[in-house]
Amino acid sequence: MMSGAGCTRRGRGTPCRERWGGSGISCFSPHSEGALCGAVLLLPSGSCVSVPRNRRLKYISLAVLVVQNASLILSIRYVRTLPGERFFATTAVVMAELLKGATCLLLIFLQKQGSVRQFALFLYDAVVVQYVDTLKLAVPSLIYTLQNNLQYVAISNLPAATFQVTYQLKILTTAVFSVLMLRKSLSHLQWVSLLLLFAGVAIVQVEQGQAGGGSSPGAAQQSYAVGLVAVVVSCLSSGFAGVYFEKILKGSSASVWLRNVQLGIFGTLLGLLGMCWAEGAAVAAQGFFHGYSPLVWGVILNQAFGGLLVAVVVKYADNILKGFATSLSIVASTVASMYLFGFRLHPPFALGAGLVIGAVYMYSLPKAGPPLGPRQEPTALPPLCKEPSEPGYPPKLACKEKGS
């Protein structure tokens, strides 16, 4: 009996191939498309049975996504509402880009087995020689830098729970840009979920507008209108940047670490330009690290490494799990806001947040397949070819018809 892993299932009842060393076997996987085989047992009769992958990785991925989504927003809100001198948000964005880029450079260096020469040649080829490919990332990098700065503005002026709910509008903007730029099609369920999402966000905004945006420490220095405009523009930029990034990099074989290095180059430069334009005089007078504390460093580390961590674990999470994680993070942010910031949960907010949570989950559901017809008896497998097969593989299936 043999076992192995790494099979990609192509569909219910379709053959999938496993490899051990230089040989392989063919089997039929009874599971749905896109899943990964956890293990395959080769029986003495020649047939094989797939064993499901341990689901602990999915639960770990779910926990990481929820914690990262909720903790970043809550921590930014907390440090921005503390009494005393505030740190400059533009410097925090620059530091996050620097740390993220340095981490990705270290990971690439380790992939090159610590060879400085290979590392330098790889970066020179990927960044300088293929400069056209690098320049393609200037636009999404500019938008992401703008988005990161706007998030600080929005969270500084909105309750964490309100921001978390409203920020889900990025799903709507991403869907619209996907349809317009990538010609993607959405199912009827997804369009309904987008309508529910918009309705839920609208209810929350009406309720919060009537309540004056909620009360929290430092409310005198906050502007609900400024926060709302910032989060809406951030959602628009997030949707466009994500779709544009997908479009220009379609078919690219570059690793996620290299892409983050390229984004980090432009992000750091553009972040410095934004800092000089918005807060240059204040930074020059009070210092780049003015107002920094261990909590602020924690926020920066979360922003820098949280996204990379999500990029690693997200391959273990399907769309349903990611949607469920977003829904849980909204609940977690709301509950935590009630204890940390004195946020008051009113029925209209609960209704709007509930619609958003349901819409996020509905949107993440897979598209419905073709309608089921009357049950049919399984058809027999095609006869085996008499042609010799490749060494280590079973006989070939379905000979071509004569004259074809």
C-alpha positions in Angstrom: 0.0 0.0 0.0 1.4 3.4 -1.0 0.4 6.9 0.0 1.1 10.3 -1.6 -0.1 13.9 -1.8 -0.3 16.8 -4.2 -3.0 15.6 -6.6 -5.1 18.2 -8.3 -8.7 16.9 -8.7 -10.3 18.1 -11.9 -13.9 17.2 -11.2 -16.3 14.6 -9.9 -15.5 11.2 -11.3 -12.6 12.4 -13.5 -9.2 10.8 -13.4 -6.4 12.5 -11.5 -2.7 11.6 -11.5 -0.4 11.0 -8.6 3.4 10.8 -8.8 5.8 9.0 -6.5 9.4 9.5 -7.6 9.3 9.0 -11.4 6.2 6.8 -11.6 2.5 7.5 -11.2 -0.9 6.0 -11.2 -4.3 7.2 -12.3 -7.4 7.1 -10.1 -10.9 8.5 -9.9 -11.5 11.2 -7.3 -15.1 11.5 -6.1 -14.7 15.0 -4.7 -15.5 18.4 -6.1 -13.4 20.5 -8.5 -10.4 22.4 -7.2 -9.9 20.4 -3.9 -6.5 19.0 -3.1 -5.9 15.4 -2.3 -4.6 14.8 1.2 -3.4 11.3 0.6 -4.0 8.5 -1.9 -3.8 4.8 -1.1 -2.9 2.4 -3.8 -4.7 -0.9 -3.2 -3.3 -4.3 -4.3 -6.0 -4.5 -7.0 -4.6 -1.5 -8.7 -7.4 0.9 -7.7 -6.8 3.9 -5.4 -8.7 5.6 -2.7 -8.2 9.3 -1.8 -8.1 10.3 1.8 -9.2 13.9 2.6 -6.6 16.4 3.7 -6.6 17.3 7.4 -8.9 20.2 7.8 -6.9 21.8 10.6 -5.1 24.0 8.0 -8.4 25.5 7.0 -9.3 26.3 10.6 -5.9 27.8 11.2 -6.3 29.9 8.0 -9.7 31.0 9.2 -8.3 32.1 12.6 -5.4 34.0 11.0 -7.7 35.8 8.5 -10.2 36.8 11.3 -7.5 37.9 13.7 -5.6 39.9 11.1 -8.7 41.6 9.7 -10.1 42.6 13.1 -6.8 43.4 14.9 -5.4 45.8 12.3 -8.5 48.0 12.4 -8.9 47.9 16.1 -5.3 48.6 16.8 -5.2 51.6 14.4 -8.4 52.9 16.0 -6.9 52.5 19.5 -3.6 54.2 18.8 -5.2 57.1 16.9 -7.6 57.9 19.7 -5.1 57.7 22.6 -4.5 61.0 24.4 -1.3 62.8 23.7 0.8 63.5 20.6 -0.3 61.5 17.5 2.3 59.9 15.3 2.3 60.8 11.6 0.3 58.3 9.6 2.3 59.0 6.5 5.5 57.8 8.2 3.8 54.7 9.4 2.8 53.8 5.8 6.4 54.3 4.7 7.8 52.1 7.5 5.3 49.4 6.7 6.4 49.4 3.1 10.1 49.3 4.1 9.5 46.4 6.5 7.4 44.4 4.0 10.0 44.9 1.2 12.9 43.9 3.5 11.1 40.8 4.6 10.4 39.8 1.0 14.0 40.4 0.1 15.1 38.1 2.9 12.7 35.4 1.8 14.1 35.6 -1.8 17.6 35.5 -0.4 16.8 32.3 1.4 15.2 30.8 -1.7 18.5 31.4 -3.4 20.2 29.3 -0.6 22.0 32.3 0.8 24.0 32.9 -2.4 24.7 36.6 -2.7 25.6 36.4 -6.3 22.5 34.5 -7.4 20.4 36.9 -5.2 21.9 40.0 -6.9 21.7 38.6 -10.4 18.0 37.5 -9.8 17.0 41.0 -8.6 19.0 42.7 -11.4 17.2 40.6 -14.0 13.7 40.9 -12.5 13.8 44.6 -11.5 16.2 46.3 -13.9 16.5 44.1 -17.1 12.8 43.5 -17.1 12.0 47.1 -16.3 8.8 47.2 -18.3 7.4 44.5 -16.1 8.5 46.4 -13.0 7.0 49.7 -14.3 3.6 48.0 -14.7 3.4 47.9 -10.9 3.8 51.7 -10.5 0.0 52.4 -11.0 -1.3 49.8 -8.4 1.5 50.8 -6.0 0.4 54.4 -6.2 -3.2 53.4 -5.5 -2.2 51.1 -2.7 -0.2 53.8 -1.1 -3.1 56.2 -1.3 -5.4 53.5 0.1 -3.2 52.8 3.1 -3.1 56.6 3.9 -6.8 56.9 3.5 -7.4 53.9 5.9 -5.6 55.8 8.6 -7.8 58.9 7.9 -11.0 56.9 7.9 -10.3 54.8 11.0 -9.2 58.0 12.8 -12.6 59.5 12.2 -15.0 56.5 12.2 -15.8 53.9 14.9 -14.0 50.7 14.2 -17.2 48.7 13.7 -18.6 51.3 11.3 -15.4 51.3 9.3 -15.3 47.5 9.2 -18.9 47.4 7.8 -18.5 50.2 5.4 -15.2 49.0 4.1 -16.9 45.9 2.7 -18.0 48.2 -0.2 -14.7 47.2 -1.7 -16.4 43.9 -2.7 -19.0 45.9 -4.7 -16.3 48.1 -6.3 -14.1 45.1 -7.1 -17.1 43.3 -8.7 -18.0 46.3 -10.9 -14.4 46.8 -12.0 -14.1 43.1 -12.8 -17.1 43.2 -15.0 -16.0 46.3 -16.8 -12.2 45.6 -17.1 -12.0 41.8 -17.1 -15.4 41.0 -18.7 -16.2 38.7 -15.8 -19.7 37.5 -15.3 -21.5 37.4 -12.0 -24.2 35.0 -11.0 -27.7 36.1 -10.1 -26.9 35.3 -6.4 -23.8 37.5 -6.5 -25.8 40.5 -7.9 -28.4 40.0 -5.2 -25.7 39.9 -2.6 -24.2 43.1 -3.9 -27.6 44.8 -3.6 -27.9 43.5 0.0 -24.4 44.7 0.7 -25.1 48.2 -0.5 -28.4 48.3 1.4 -26.7 47.1 4.6 -24.0 49.8 4.4 -26.6 52.5 3.6 -28.6 51.5 6.8 -25.4 51.7 8.9 -24.5 55.1 7.5 -28.0 56.5 8.1 -28.0 55.2 11.7 -24.5 56.5 12.4 -25.2 59.8 10.8 -28.3 60.3 13.0 -26.2 59.2 16.1 -23.4 61.6 15.2 -21.0 58.8 14.4 -20.9 57.4 17.9 -19.0 58.5 20.9 -15.5 57.5 21.7 -12.3 59.0 23.2 -11.1 62.0 21.2 -14.4 62.5 19.5 -13.9 66.2 19.5 -11.1 65.8 17.0 -13.0 63.6 14.7 -15.1 64.3 11.6 -17.6 61.6 10.5 -17.9 63.2 7.0 -14.2 63.1 6.5 -14.0 59.5 7.6 -16.9 58.5 5.4 -15.3 60.1 2.3 -12.0 58.5 3.1 -13.4 55.0 3.4 -15.5 55.4 0.2 -12.5 56.6 -1.8 -10.4 53.8 -0.2 -13.0 51.2 -1.4 -12.9 52.6 -4.9 -9.1 52.6 -5.1 -9.0 49.1 -3.6 -11.4 47.7 -6.2 -9.6 49.3 -9.1 -6.1 48.5 -7.9 -7.0 44.8 -7.3 -8.5 44.3 -10.7 -5.8 46.3 -12.5 -3.2 44.3 -10.7 -4.9 41.0 -11.8 -5.1 42.2 -15.4 -1.5 43.3 -15.9 -0.1 40.3 -14.2 -2.3 37.6 -15.8 -0.1 34.8 -16.8 3.0 36.1 -15.0 5.1 33.4 -13.3 6.8 35.8 -10.8 6.5 34.9 -7.1 4.4 36.8 -4.6 7.6 37.8 -2.8 9.1 39.4 -6.0 5.9 41.2 -6.7 5.9 42.7 -3.1 9.5 43.8 -3.6 8.5 45.6 -6.8 5.5 47.1 -5.2 7.5 48.1 -2.2 10.0 50.0 -4.3 7.3 52.3 -5.7 5.3 52.3 -2.5 8.3 53.6 -0.4 9.1 56.3 -2.9 5.5 57.4 -3.3 5.0 57.2 0.4 7.9 59.5 1.0 6.6 61.9 -1.6 3.1 61.9 0.1 4.7 62.4 3.5 6.7 65.4 2.2 3.6 66.9 0.5 1.1 66.4 3.4 3.2 66.5 6.6 6.7 67.5 5.4 7.1 70.6 7.6 5.8 68.9 10.7 8.0 65.8 10.2 11.0 68.0 9.7 10.3 69.9 12.9 9.3 67.0 15.2 11.1 64.1 13.6 10.1 61.0 11.5 9.4 58.9 14.6 7.5 61.5 16.5 4.7 59.9 18.6 5.9 56.4 18.1 5.3 53.9 20.9 5.4 50.1 21.3 1.7 50.1 20.3 2.4 52.1 17.2 5.2 49.7 16.2 2.8 46.9 16.8 0.3 48.5 14.3 3.1 48.9 11.7 4.3 45.3 12.1 0.7 44.1 11.8 0.2 46.2 8.6 3.6 45.0 7.1 3.5 41.3 8.0 -0.2 40.8 8.3 -0.7 41.0 4.5 2.2 38.7 3.9 0.9 36.2 6.4 -2.5 36.3 4.8 -0.9 35.7 1.3 0.7 32.6 2.7 -2.4 31.1 4.4 -4.9 32.2 1.8 -4.0 29.3 -0.5 -5.5 27.0 2.1 -8.7 28.9 2.2 -11.4 28.9 -0.5 -13.8 31.8 -1.2 -16.4 30.5 1.2 -13.8 30.4 4.0 -12.6 33.9 3.2 -16.1 35.2 3.2 -16.8 33.6 6.5 -13.6 35.1 7.9 -14.7 38.5 6.8 -18.1 38.1 8.4 -16.5 36.9 11.7 -14.1 39.8 11.7 -17.0 42.3 11.5 -18.6 40.6 14.5 -15.3 40.6 16.4 -14.7 44.3 15.6 -18.2 45.2 16.7 -18.0 43.3 20.0 -14.5 44.6 20.7 -15.5 48.2 20.0 -18.3 48.0 22.6 -15.7 47.1 25.2 -12.7 49.2 24.1 -14.3 52.3 22.7 -17.8 52.4 24.3 -19.5 51.8 21.0 -23.3 51.6 21.3 -25.0 48.9 19.3 -28.4 50.1 18.1 -31.0 47.9 16.2 -30.5 49.7 12.8 -26.7 49.1 13.0 -27.3 45.5 13.9 -29.7 45.2 10.9 -27.3 46.8 8.5 -24.3 44.8 9.7 -26.4 41.6 9.5 -27.2 42.4 5.8 -23.5 43.0 5.1 -22.4 39.8 6.8 -25.0 37.8 4.9 -24.1 39.5 1.6 -20.4 38.8 2.1 -21.1 35.1 2.7 -23.6 34.9 -0.2 -21.1 36.5 -2.6 -18.4 34.0 -1.7 -20.6 31.0 -2.5 -19.6 29.1 -5.7 -21.6 29.6 -8.8 -24.4 27.2 -9.3 -23.7 24.4 -11.8 -26.0 23.4 -14.7 -29.4 22.3 -13.6 -29.7 18.7 -12.6 -31.6 16.4 -15.1 -33.1 13.0 -14.6 -30.9 10.5 -13.0 -28.8 8.5 -15.5 -27.1 5.2 -15.0 -23.3 5.5 -15.0 -21.8 4.7 -18.3 -19.1 2.2 -18.7 -15.5 3.3 -19.0 -14.0 3.3 -22.5 -12.0 0.3 -23.5 -8.3 0.3 -22.9 -6.0 0.9 -25.8 -3.8 -1.8 -27.0 -1.0 0.7 -27.5 1.9 0.3 -25.0 1.8 2.9 -22.2 4.6 5.0 -20.9 6.9 3.2 -18.3 5.4 3.5 -14.8 1.9 4.5 -16.0 -1.2 2.4 -16.6 -2.4 1.6 -20.1 -3.8 4.6 -22.1 -7.6 5.2 -22.3 -9.9 5.9 -25.1 -8.0 5.1 -28.4 -8.7 7.5 -31.2 -11.3 6.4 -33.7 -10.1 5.3 -37.0 -10.0 8.1 -39.4 -10.1 10.8 -36.7 
